[in-house]
Amino acid sequence: MLVVQDTTSLHLTGCHVLPELGPIGSGNLAHGVLLHSTLALTEQGAVLGVLGLQTWARPAGTAPGPEAKESGQWLHGIDQARQVVWETAWAAGAAAPPRLLHLMDREGDVYEVLQWVQEVGESAIIRCVHNRRVEAPLRLAHAAVRAQPVLGSVTLTVPRSHGKPTRTATVEMRALTTTLRPDRAKYPHAWPLTWTLVEVWEPNPAPEHEVLHWLLWTREPATTLTEVQEVVRKYTCRWPIEEYHLTLKSGCRIEDLRREKWDSLEKAIVMYTSVAARIVALRDRAAQEPDAPATVLLSEEECAVLVAKFGQGRAVLRLTLGQAVLWIGRLGGHLNRQRDGMPGVRTLWRGLRDLTLLVEGWRVARRLENEAGSRSLPLQHLLVRQQETDLAALAKHGGIRKALLVYLVLNTFGVTNAANAPGKLKVFKKIYRTAFACEQDARRLLRNLVSGSRSP
């Protein structure tokens, strides 16, 4: 199992009432919190879920501290991952937990992290940023690995980034297994470590392109070209955490939160991060295994609602994950044209949000249908009698939009009396488009609709 960690900043300057917020960014003008996430991934890079979260704010008037001050977040992330995986394996009755491979970017290149990974007996691939002292004739790691013989030249595809188009690059790959000698002045209690440094270097880039150069610390086998290529492939599997951050900010709009208490903000972050991880998992798993059953990531109720809305006559158990993601994308505005490709994370966020509301309406419809069957009452009468306890209560606590959306679901699935359905749905859609400037008028219109009136 791959375990990837990364830190992002959440810009929450609009939350003026939260004194716990701290400065973020280089200018210390914006305020917010830092979020450090630990995700579990398959060996192919598909997101399995969130293993741990850490949120904190830097003290006001203090610039971002050196690596030693915030290195504890990476150490704690390793401990969180190990604890969750071990507890899950024990609860499932597994003989042993899966082997963990930690993936970290440059911020994780901290000597304490290298030391802790080796001490707990696990493995990692960490982007190298510090030119550490090693036990080699050239004394410094970067020069020592460059002096090693080339294991082979490989042509890689460099993805599009920062407005630059996709390109190919011919790189040389080298590896050096060496002993790191810690700086005693900086790390007085550290001891020497044995790690392998992998170098991926483009010797002759085109003038208009930036040179491709990676240095990766690892404890994985890396003595042959095939092994080095596998190390590089596994490290590229950390990209989903960047998509997870994009979904969290652009899809879930977590930075638009306006919470008045720190506890409330932390709870919202936990909920939103779970949703963001699920969206990225849906997108990646649908691309890797489009013919897998949709129930591997969606509930039976979600599958039933999607089939009822888009696939009349199709068996729920035969719904594939690829088709389900396309339908969720349609709810979010994806047109599925020939060149559109699969829905992106922003579209899936909107679609999954609407699917959640449809599932809620589906549950209300099923409950009303069951109650009507047990009491032998017409469903229209049951709706009229329960308008205060069901739809009106939902309008009060969940919003008038949600209540009317539930009512639309009831009509869509034929729960209410169909005699006045066309007229009521026409009025309903008109009310929904007006955005409900007056909530009292909207409640009155809702009561009229439920009681069977064709006009307000």
C-alpha positions in Angstrom: 0.0 0.0 0.0 1.2 3.5 -0.9 0.9 6.2 1.7 1.3 9.7 0.5 1.6 12.9 2.6 1.4 16.5 1.7 0.7 19.9 3.2 -1.5 22.7 1.8 -2.6 26.1 3.1 -6.3 27.0 3.4 -6.9 30.7 2.8 -9.6 31.7 5.4 -9.0 35.4 5.7 -12.8 35.9 5.5 -13.2 34.2 8.9 -12.5 37.3 10.9 -14.1 36.0 14.1 -11.6 33.1 14.4 -8.7 34.2 16.5 -6.9 30.9 16.0 -6.1 31.6 12.4 -2.5 32.4 11.6 -0.5 33.9 8.7 0.0 31.9 5.5 2.1 32.7 2.5 5.4 34.6 2.3 4.0 38.1 3.0 2.0 37.1 6.1 -0.9 39.2 4.8 -3.3 36.3 4.3 -4.7 34.3 7.2 -5.8 30.7 7.4 -4.6 27.2 8.5 -2.2 24.6 7.3 -3.7 21.2 6.5 -1.5 18.1 6.4 -3.2 15.0 4.8 -2.2 11.4 4.7 -3.9 9.3 2.0 -3.8 5.6 1.3 -3.3 4.6 -2.4 -3.1 1.4 -4.3 0.1 0.5 -6.1 -1.5 1.9 -9.3 -2.2 5.2 -7.6 -5.9 4.9 -7.0 -7.1 6.6 -3.8 -8.4 4.3 -1.0 -9.1 6.9 1.6 -7.9 9.3 4.2 -5.6 7.9 6.9 -4.9 11.0 8.9 -5.4 14.8 9.1 -3.5 17.5 10.9 -4.5 21.1 11.1 -2.6 23.9 12.7 -2.0 27.7 12.4 1.3 29.5 12.7 1.6 32.1 15.4 0.8 35.6 14.2 3.8 37.7 13.2 6.0 34.6 12.8 7.4 33.6 9.4 7.3 30.0 8.3 9.7 28.0 10.5 12.6 25.9 9.4 12.2 22.2 8.6 12.9 21.2 12.2 9.9 23.1 13.6 7.3 21.4 11.3 9.0 18.1 10.6 6.8 16.6 13.4 3.8 16.7 11.0 5.5 14.2 8.7 6.5 11.9 11.6 3.0 12.0 13.0 1.6 11.2 9.6 3.7 8.1 9.5 2.4 7.1 12.9 -1.2 7.8 12.0 -1.0 5.7 8.8 0.6 2.7 10.7 -2.0 2.9 13.4 -5.0 3.0 11.1 -3.7 0.3 8.8 -2.8 -2.0 11.7 -6.2 -1.5 13.4 -8.0 -2.1 10.2 -6.1 -5.3 9.4 -6.7 -6.6 13.0 -10.4 -5.8 12.8 -10.6 -7.7 9.4 -8.8 -10.7 10.8 -5.8 -10.4 8.5 -2.7 -12.3 9.4 -0.5 -9.3 8.8 -1.1 -5.7 7.8 0.0 -4.7 4.2 3.5 -3.3 3.6 3.5 0.5 3.6 5.6 2.6 1.2 5.6 6.3 2.1 5.7 8.9 -0.6 6.8 12.5 0.2 7.8 15.6 -1.7 10.7 17.9 -0.9 9.2 19.0 2.4 9.6 15.4 3.7 13.3 15.5 3.1 14.0 15.8 6.9 16.7 13.7 8.6 14.3 12.8 11.4 11.9 11.4 8.8 14.6 9.3 7.1 15.6 8.1 10.6 12.1 7.2 11.7 11.2 5.3 8.5 14.3 3.1 8.9 13.7 2.6 12.6 10.1 1.3 12.1 11.3 -1.0 9.4 9.3 0.5 6.5 10.2 1.9 3.1 9.8 5.3 1.5 10.5 7.4 -1.6 11.2 11.0 -0.8 12.1 13.8 -3.1 15.6 15.0 -2.2 16.3 18.7 -1.7 19.2 18.8 0.7 22.7 17.9 -0.5 23.6 15.8 2.5 27.0 14.5 3.5 27.5 10.9 2.6 30.2 8.2 3.1 31.7 8.5 -0.4 34.8 9.9 -2.0 32.9 13.1 -3.1 31.4 13.6 0.3 28.2 15.2 -0.9 25.2 13.2 -2.2 24.4 15.1 -5.4 27.9 14.9 -6.8 28.4 11.3 -5.6 25.3 10.0 -7.5 26.2 12.0 -10.6 29.6 10.2 -10.6 27.9 6.8 -10.8 27.7 5.0 -14.2 24.5 5.4 -16.2 22.1 2.5 -15.7 20.3 3.3 -18.9 18.6 6.0 -21.0 14.8 6.2 -21.0 12.3 8.3 -22.9 9.6 9.7 -20.5 6.4 11.6 -21.2 6.4 14.9 -19.2 2.8 15.9 -18.5 1.4 19.3 -19.2 2.2 21.8 -16.4 1.9 25.5 -15.7 0.7 26.2 -19.3 3.5 24.2 -20.9 2.3 21.4 -23.3 3.0 17.7 -22.9 6.4 16.7 -24.2 8.9 13.8 -24.2 12.3 13.8 -22.5 15.2 11.4 -22.8 16.7 11.0 -19.4 19.6 9.2 -17.8 19.1 7.1 -14.7 21.6 6.5 -11.9 21.6 5.1 -8.4 23.9 5.1 -5.4 23.5 3.2 -2.1 25.4 5.1 0.5 25.6 5.9 4.2 24.4 9.4 5.3 26.5 11.2 7.9 24.3 13.6 10.0 25.4 17.0 10.9 26.2 16.7 14.6 25.7 20.3 15.3 22.1 20.2 13.8 21.2 16.6 14.8 23.2 15.8 17.9 21.2 12.6 18.7 21.1 11.2 15.1 23.0 8.2 13.8 24.2 7.2 10.3 21.6 5.9 7.9 21.9 3.7 4.8 19.7 4.9 1.9 19.7 4.8 -1.9 19.7 8.0 -4.0 18.1 7.7 -7.4 18.8 10.4 -10.1 16.7 11.1 -13.1 18.5 13.7 -15.3 17.8 15.1 -18.8 21.3 15.9 -20.2 20.2 17.6 -23.4 16.9 19.5 -23.0 15.6 21.7 -25.7 16.3 25.4 -25.1 12.7 26.3 -24.6 12.2 23.5 -22.0 13.2 23.4 -18.4 15.6 20.5 -17.6 14.0 17.5 -16.0 16.0 16.5 -12.9 14.7 14.4 -10.0 16.7 13.1 -7.0 14.8 10.5 -4.9 15.9 9.0 -1.6 14.5 5.5 -1.2 14.9 2.2 0.7 13.4 0.2 -2.3 15.7 -2.0 -4.4 17.4 0.2 -7.0 20.4 -1.5 -8.4 19.2 -2.2 -12.0 17.5 0.0 -14.6 14.2 -1.9 -14.1 14.2 -1.4 -10.4 15.0 2.3 -10.8 12.2 2.7 -13.3 9.8 1.1 -10.8 10.9 3.5 -8.1 10.2 6.5 -10.4 6.8 5.0 -11.3 5.8 4.6 -7.7 6.8 8.1 -6.9 4.6 9.5 -9.7 1.7 7.8 -8.0 1.7 10.7 -5.4 0.0 13.0 -8.0 -3.5 12.2 -6.8 -2.9 14.1 -3.6 -2.5 17.3 -5.7 -5.9 16.5 -7.4 -7.3 15.9 -3.9 -6.2 19.5 -2.9 -7.7 20.9 -6.1 -11.0 19.2 -5.4 -10.9 20.4 -1.8 -10.5 24.0 -2.8 -12.1 24.4 -6.2 -14.8 21.7 -5.9 -15.7 21.6 -2.3 -14.9 25.3 -1.9 -13.5 24.7 1.6 -11.9 28.2 1.6 -15.4 29.7 1.5 -16.3 28.3 4.9 -17.4 30.9 7.4 -17.2 29.1 10.8 -17.3 31.0 14.1 -15.6 28.3 16.2 -12.4 26.3 15.7 -14.1 23.0 16.6 -16.7 23.6 13.9 -14.0 24.4 11.3 -12.1 21.2 12.2 -15.3 19.1 11.8 -16.0 20.7 8.4 -12.5 20.0 7.2 -12.8 16.3 8.2 -16.1 16.0 6.2 -14.9 17.9 3.2 -11.6 16.0 3.0 -13.5 12.7 3.0 -15.7 13.9 0.1 -12.6 15.1 -1.9 -10.9 11.8 -1.5 -14.0 10.0 -2.6 -14.3 12.1 -5.7 -10.7 11.5 -6.8 -11.1 7.8 -6.1 -14.2 7.7 -8.3 -12.4 9.5 -11.2 -9.2 7.4 -11.0 -10.9 4.0 -10.4 -13.3 4.6 -13.3 -10.4 5.2 -15.6 -8.4 2.2 -14.4 -11.3 -0.3 -14.0 -14.3 1.0 -16.0 -16.0 -2.4 -16.1 -15.8 -2.9 -12.3 -19.1 -3.1 -10.4 -20.3 0.4 -9.4 -21.0 -0.9 -5.9 -17.2 -1.0 -5.2 -17.4 2.8 -4.5 -21.1 3.6 -4.5 -23.8 2.5 -2.2 -26.7 0.3 -3.5 -29.1 3.3 -3.0 -26.9 5.6 -5.1 -26.7 3.0 -7.9 -30.5 2.5 -7.7 -31.1 6.2 -8.0 -28.7 6.6 -11.0 -30.4 3.7 -12.8 -33.9 5.1 -12.1 -32.9 8.5 -13.5 -30.7 7.6 -16.5 -30.9 3.9 -17.2 -34.6 2.7 -17.2 -34.7 -1.0 -17.8 -31.1 -1.6 -16.7 -30.4 -3.9 -13.8 -28.8 -2.2 -10.8 -26.3 -5.0 -10.3 -25.0 -4.6 -13.8 -24.1 -1.0 -13.5 -20.4 -0.5 -14.1 -18.2 2.1 -12.4 -17.4 3.8 -15.7 -21.1 4.3 -16.6 -21.9 5.4 -13.0 -19.2 8.1 -13.1 -20.5 9.3 -16.5 -24.0 9.6 -15.1 -22.7 11.4 -12.0 -20.9 13.7 -14.4 -24.2 14.4 -16.2 -25.7 15.5 -12.9 -22.8 17.9 -12.6 -23.1 19.3 -16.1 -20.8 17.0 -18.1 -22.1 16.7 -21.7 -20.2 13.5 -22.6 -19.4 14.7 -26.2 -16.9 12.8 -28.3 -13.9 14.9 -27.2 -15.0 15.7 -23.7 -13.4 12.7 -22.0 -14.4 11.5 -18.6 -15.8 14.0 -16.0 -13.2 16.0 -14.0 -13.1 16.5 -10.3 -15.0 19.8 -10.3 -17.9 18.2 -12.3 -17.9 15.1 -10.2 -18.2 17.3 -7.1 -21.3 19.0 -8.4 -22.7 15.7 -9.6 -22.1 13.9 -6.3 -23.7 16.8 -4.4 -26.9 16.5 -6.5 -26.8 12.7 -6.2 -26.7 13.0 -2.4 -29.9 15.1 -2.5 -31.6 12.6 -4.9 -30.7 9.7 -2.6 -32.3 11.6 0.3 -35.5 12.1 -1.7 -35.4 8.4 -2.7 -35.3 7.4 0.9 -38.2 9.7 1.8 -40.2 8.2 -1.2 -39.5 4.6 -0.1 -40.5 5.4 3.5 -43.7 7.0 2.4 -44.5 4.1 0.1 -43.9 1.6 2.9 -46.1 3.6 5.3 -48.9 4.0 2.7 -48.8 0.2 2.2 -49.1 -0.6 5.9 -51.9 1.9 6.5 -53.8 1.5 3.2 -53.8 5.2 2.7 -53.5 7.1 -0.7 -50.0 8.4 -1.0 -51.3 11.9 -1.8 -53.2 12.0 1.5 -50.1 10.8 3.3 -48.1 13.6 1.8 -50.7 16.2 2.8 -50.8 14.9 6.4 -47.0 14.7 6.8 -46.1 18.0 5.1 -45.3 19.6 8.4 -43.2 16.7 9.7 -41.4 15.9 6.5 -41.1 18.5 3.8 -41.7 21.6 6.0 -39.3 20.3 8.6 -36.8 19.6 5.9 -37.3 23.1 4.6 -36.6 24.5 8.1 -33.5 22.5 8.8 -32.1 21.6 5.4 -33.2 24.6 3.3 -36.2 25.2 1.2 -34.3 24.2 -1.9 -33.6 20.8 -0.5 -37.3 20.3 0.5 -38.5 21.2 -3.0 -35.9 19.0 -4.5 -37.2 16.1 -2.4 -40.7 16.9 -3.6 -39.5 16.8 -7.2 -37.9 13.4 -6.6 -41.2 12.1 -5.2 -43.0 13.2 -8.4 -40.3 11.9 -10.6 -40.5 8.4 -9.2 -44.3 8.4 -9.2 -45.0 8.5 -5.5 -47.6 11.3 -5.5 -50.9 11.3 -7.2 -50.2 11.7 -10.9 -53.4 13.6 -11.7 -52.0 17.0 -11.0 -48.3 16.2 -11.5 -47.7 18.1 -14.7 -49.2 21.3 -13.4 -47.5 21.0 -10.0 -44.1 20.2 -11.5 -44.4 23.2 -13.8 -45.1 25.5 -10.8 -42.3 23.8 -8.9 -39.7 24.4 -11.5 -40.8 28.0 -11.7 -40.4 28.5 -8.0 -37.0 26.8 -8.0 -35.7 29.1 -10.7 -36.7 32.2 -8.8 -34.1 31.4 -6.1 -36.7 32.0 -3.3 -36.2 35.6 -2.4 -38.8 35.3 0.3 -38.7 32.2 2.4 -42.3 32.6 3.8 -43.8 32.8 0.3 -41.8 29.8 -0.6 -43.2 27.8 2.3 -46.7 28.9 1.3 -46.1 27.7 -2.2 -44.7 24.4 -0.9 -47.9 23.9 1.2 -50.1 24.6 -1.8 -48.1 22.2 -4.0 -48.3 19.4 -1.5 -52.0 19.9 -0.8 -52.7 19.5 -4.5 -53.3 23.1 -5.6 -52.3 23.8 -9.2 -51.4 27.4 -8.6 -50.2 29.4 -5.6 
